[in-house]
Protein backbone atom coordinates (compact mmCIF):
# COMPACT_ATOMS: atom_id res chain seq x y z
CA UNK A 1 0.00 0.00 0.00
CA UNK A 2 1.26 3.43 -0.77
CA UNK A 3 2.12 6.24 1.62
CA UNK A 4 -0.93 8.53 1.32
CA UNK A 5 -3.34 5.59 1.29
CA UNK A 6 -1.70 4.23 4.46
CA UNK A 7 -2.17 7.60 6.15
CA UNK A 8 -5.88 7.57 5.35
CA UNK A 9 -6.55 3.94 6.36
CA UNK A 10 -4.28 3.72 9.39
CA UNK A 11 -5.67 4.76 12.79
CA UNK A 12 -9.07 5.89 11.51
CA UNK A 13 -10.89 8.11 13.97
CA UNK A 14 -7.77 9.16 15.85
CA UNK A 15 -6.75 12.79 16.12
CA UNK A 16 -3.24 12.11 14.84
CA UNK A 17 -4.57 10.54 11.65
CA UNK A 18 -6.95 13.45 11.10
CA UNK A 19 -4.09 15.91 11.48
CA UNK A 20 -2.00 13.96 9.00
CA UNK A 21 -4.88 13.81 6.54
CA UNK A 22 -5.30 17.58 6.86
CA UNK A 23 -1.57 18.01 6.28
CA UNK A 24 -1.72 15.86 3.14
CA UNK A 25 -4.78 17.78 1.89
CA UNK A 26 -2.90 21.04 2.47
CA UNK A 27 0.06 19.71 0.48
CA UNK A 28 -2.28 18.71 -2.36
CA UNK A 29 -3.86 22.18 -2.33
CA UNK A 30 -0.45 23.90 -2.42
CA UNK A 31 0.82 21.70 -5.26
CA UNK A 32 -2.35 22.23 -7.30
CA UNK A 33 -2.09 25.98 -6.69
CA UNK A 34 1.39 26.08 -8.27
CA UNK A 35 0.22 24.13 -11.31
CA UNK A 36 1.28 20.55 -10.57
CA UNK A 37 -0.71 17.93 -12.44
CA UNK A 38 -2.63 15.24 -10.59
CA UNK A 39 -0.02 12.71 -11.72
CA UNK A 40 2.79 14.85 -10.30
CA UNK A 41 0.93 15.25 -7.01
CA UNK A 42 0.33 11.50 -6.86
CA UNK A 43 4.02 10.81 -7.48
CA UNK A 44 4.98 13.22 -4.70
CA UNK A 45 2.55 11.55 -2.30
CA UNK A 46 3.53 8.06 -3.49
CA UNK A 47 -0.01 7.01 -4.37
CA UNK A 48 -2.16 6.58 -7.45
CA UNK A 49 -3.57 9.50 -9.42
CA UNK A 50 -7.07 8.06 -9.05
CA UNK A 51 -6.69 8.05 -5.25
CA UNK A 52 -5.66 11.72 -5.33
CA UNK A 53 -8.61 12.59 -7.59
CA UNK A 54 -11.16 10.88 -5.36
CA UNK A 55 -9.81 11.53 -1.88
CA UNK A 56 -8.58 15.10 -2.42
CA UNK A 57 -11.09 16.36 -5.00
CA UNK A 58 -11.99 19.41 -2.92
CA UNK A 59 -8.34 20.36 -2.37
CA UNK A 60 -7.63 19.92 -6.08
CA UNK A 61 -10.57 22.16 -7.08
CA UNK A 62 -9.54 24.85 -4.62
CA UNK A 63 -5.88 24.68 -5.64
CA UNK A 64 -6.60 24.83 -9.38
CA UNK A 65 -9.06 27.70 -8.77
CA UNK A 66 -6.32 29.62 -6.92
CA UNK A 67 -3.94 28.98 -9.82
CA UNK A 68 -6.44 30.29 -12.39
CA UNK A 69 -7.16 33.35 -10.25
CA UNK A 70 -3.47 34.10 -9.85
CA UNK A 71 -2.88 33.68 -13.58
CA UNK A 72 -5.76 36.02 -14.45
CA UNK A 73 -4.54 38.60 -11.97
CA UNK A 74 -1.01 38.40 -13.37
CA UNK A 75 -2.27 38.68 -16.95
CA UNK A 76 -4.40 41.71 -16.13
CA UNK A 77 -1.47 43.37 -14.35
CA UNK A 78 0.64 42.82 -17.47
CA UNK A 79 -2.09 44.31 -19.64
CA UNK A 80 -2.42 47.32 -17.34
CA UNK A 81 1.36 47.79 -17.47
CA UNK A 82 1.05 48.18 -21.24
CA UNK A 83 2.69 44.91 -22.32
CA UNK A 84 1.50 44.47 -25.88
CA UNK A 85 1.87 40.65 -26.13
CA UNK A 86 -0.31 40.24 -23.04
CA UNK A 87 -2.89 42.61 -24.52
CA UNK A 88 -2.97 40.67 -27.78
CA UNK A 89 -3.21 37.32 -26.05
CA UNK A 90 -6.00 38.47 -23.72
CA UNK A 91 -7.86 40.03 -26.62
CA UNK A 92 -7.67 36.81 -28.62
CA UNK A 93 -8.86 34.73 -25.68
CA UNK A 94 -11.76 37.07 -25.03
CA UNK A 95 -12.79 37.27 -28.69
CA UNK A 96 -12.54 33.49 -29.18
CA UNK A 97 -14.76 32.95 -26.16
CA UNK A 98 -17.30 35.43 -27.54
CA UNK A 99 -17.18 33.74 -30.94
CA UNK A 100 -17.78 30.31 -29.41
CA UNK A 101 -20.72 31.58 -27.38
CA UNK A 102 -22.14 33.34 -30.41
CA UNK A 103 -21.67 30.29 -32.65
CA UNK A 104 -23.43 28.07 -30.11
CA UNK A 105 -26.40 30.44 -30.00
CA UNK A 106 -26.99 30.47 -33.77
CA UNK A 107 -26.10 27.62 -36.13
CA UNK A 108 -24.35 28.63 -39.35
CA UNK A 109 -26.56 28.97 -42.39
CA UNK A 110 -25.43 29.49 -45.99
CA UNK A 111 -27.57 32.63 -46.33
CA UNK A 112 -25.97 34.25 -43.31
CA UNK A 113 -25.01 37.88 -43.74
CA UNK A 114 -21.30 38.66 -43.41
CA UNK A 115 -22.05 41.17 -40.64
CA UNK A 116 -23.49 38.36 -38.53
CA UNK A 117 -20.50 36.04 -39.03
CA UNK A 118 -17.80 35.41 -36.45
CA UNK A 119 -14.15 35.79 -37.39
CA UNK A 120 -13.67 32.03 -37.67
CA UNK A 121 -16.76 31.72 -39.91
CA UNK A 122 -15.48 34.52 -42.15
CA UNK A 123 -12.06 32.89 -42.36
CA UNK A 124 -13.62 29.54 -43.24
CA UNK A 125 -15.83 31.15 -45.89
CA UNK A 126 -12.82 32.99 -47.33
CA UNK A 127 -10.76 29.79 -47.47
CA UNK A 128 -13.60 28.02 -49.28
CA UNK A 129 -13.84 30.94 -51.72
CA UNK A 130 -10.07 30.81 -52.40
CA UNK A 131 -10.21 27.03 -52.95
CA UNK A 132 -13.06 27.41 -55.47
CA UNK A 133 -11.24 30.23 -57.24
CA UNK A 134 -8.07 28.10 -57.63
CA UNK A 135 -10.04 25.14 -59.01
CA UNK A 136 -12.17 27.02 -61.42
C-alpha positions as CSV (number, residue, x, y, z in Angstrom):
1,X,0.0,0.0,0.0
2,X,1.3,3.4,-0.8
3,X,2.1,6.2,1.6
4,X,-0.9,8.5,1.3
5,X,-3.3,5.6,1.3
6,X,-1.7,4.2,4.5
7,X,-2.2,7.6,6.1
8,X,-5.9,7.6,5.3
9,X,-6.5,3.9,6.4
10,X,-4.3,3.7,9.4
11,X,-5.7,4.8,12.8
12,X,-9.1,5.9,11.5
13,X,-10.9,8.1,14.0
14,X,-7.8,9.2,15.9
15,X,-6.7,12.8,16.1
16,X,-3.2,12.1,14.8
17,X,-4.6,10.5,11.7
18,X,-7.0,13.4,11.1
19,X,-4.1,15.9,11.5
20,X,-2.0,14.0,9.0
21,X,-4.9,13.8,6.5
22,X,-5.3,17.6,6.9
23,X,-1.6,18.0,6.3
24,X,-1.7,15.9,3.1
25,X,-4.8,17.8,1.9
26,X,-2.9,21.0,2.5
27,X,0.1,19.7,0.5
28,X,-2.3,18.7,-2.4
29,X,-3.9,22.2,-2.3
30,X,-0.4,23.9,-2.4
31,X,0.8,21.7,-5.3
32,X,-2.4,22.2,-7.3
33,X,-2.1,26.0,-6.7
34,X,1.4,26.1,-8.3
35,X,0.2,24.1,-11.3
36,X,1.3,20.5,-10.6
37,X,-0.7,17.9,-12.4
38,X,-2.6,15.2,-10.6
39,X,0.0,12.7,-11.7
40,X,2.8,14.8,-10.3
41,X,0.9,15.3,-7.0
42,X,0.3,11.5,-6.9
43,X,4.0,10.8,-7.5
44,X,5.0,13.2,-4.7
45,X,2.5,11.5,-2.3
46,X,3.5,8.1,-3.5
47,X,0.0,7.0,-4.4
48,X,-2.2,6.6,-7.4
49,X,-3.6,9.5,-9.4
50,X,-7.1,8.1,-9.0
51,X,-6.7,8.0,-5.2
52,X,-5.7,11.7,-5.3
53,X,-8.6,12.6,-7.6
54,X,-11.2,10.9,-5.4
55,X,-9.8,11.5,-1.9
56,X,-8.6,15.1,-2.4
57,X,-11.1,16.4,-5.0
58,X,-12.0,19.4,-2.9
59,X,-8.3,20.4,-2.4
60,X,-7.6,19.9,-6.1
61,X,-10.6,22.2,-7.1
62,X,-9.5,24.8,-4.6
63,X,-5.9,24.7,-5.6
64,X,-6.6,24.8,-9.4
65,X,-9.1,27.7,-8.8
66,X,-6.3,29.6,-6.9
67,X,-3.9,29.0,-9.8
68,X,-6.4,30.3,-12.4
69,X,-7.2,33.4,-10.3
70,X,-3.5,34.1,-9.8
71,X,-2.9,33.7,-13.6
72,X,-5.8,36.0,-14.5
73,X,-4.5,38.6,-12.0
74,X,-1.0,38.4,-13.4
75,X,-2.3,38.7,-16.9
76,X,-4.4,41.7,-16.1
77,X,-1.5,43.4,-14.3
78,X,0.6,42.8,-17.5
79,X,-2.1,44.3,-19.6
80,X,-2.4,47.3,-17.3
81,X,1.4,47.8,-17.5
82,X,1.1,48.2,-21.2
83,X,2.7,44.9,-22.3
84,X,1.5,44.5,-25.9
85,X,1.9,40.7,-26.1
86,X,-0.3,40.2,-23.0
87,X,-2.9,42.6,-24.5
88,X,-3.0,40.7,-27.8
89,X,-3.2,37.3,-26.0
90,X,-6.0,38.5,-23.7
91,X,-7.9,40.0,-26.6
92,X,-7.7,36.8,-28.6
93,X,-8.9,34.7,-25.7
94,X,-11.8,37.1,-25.0
95,X,-12.8,37.3,-28.7
96,X,-12.5,33.5,-29.2
97,X,-14.8,32.9,-26.2
98,X,-17.3,35.4,-27.5
99,X,-17.2,33.7,-30.9
100,X,-17.8,30.3,-29.4
101,X,-20.7,31.6,-27.4
102,X,-22.1,33.3,-30.4
103,X,-21.7,30.3,-32.7
104,X,-23.4,28.1,-30.1
105,X,-26.4,30.4,-30.0
106,X,-27.0,30.5,-33.8
107,X,-26.1,27.6,-36.1
108,X,-24.4,28.6,-39.3
109,X,-26.6,29.0,-42.4
110,X,-25.4,29.5,-46.0
111,X,-27.6,32.6,-46.3
112,X,-26.0,34.2,-43.3
113,X,-25.0,37.9,-43.7
114,X,-21.3,38.7,-43.4
115,X,-22.1,41.2,-40.6
116,X,-23.5,38.4,-38.5
117,X,-20.5,36.0,-39.0
118,X,-17.8,35.4,-36.5
119,X,-14.2,35.8,-37.4
120,X,-13.7,32.0,-37.7
121,X,-16.8,31.7,-39.9
122,X,-15.5,34.5,-42.1
123,X,-12.1,32.9,-42.4
124,X,-13.6,29.5,-43.2
125,X,-15.8,31.2,-45.9
126,X,-12.8,33.0,-47.3
127,X,-10.8,29.8,-47.5
128,X,-13.6,28.0,-49.3
129,X,-13.8,30.9,-51.7
130,X,-10.1,30.8,-52.4
131,X,-10.2,27.0,-52.9
132,X,-13.1,27.4,-55.5
133,X,-11.2,30.2,-57.2
134,X,-8.1,28.1,-57.6
135,X,-10.0,25.1,-59.0
136,X,-12.2,27.0,-61.4
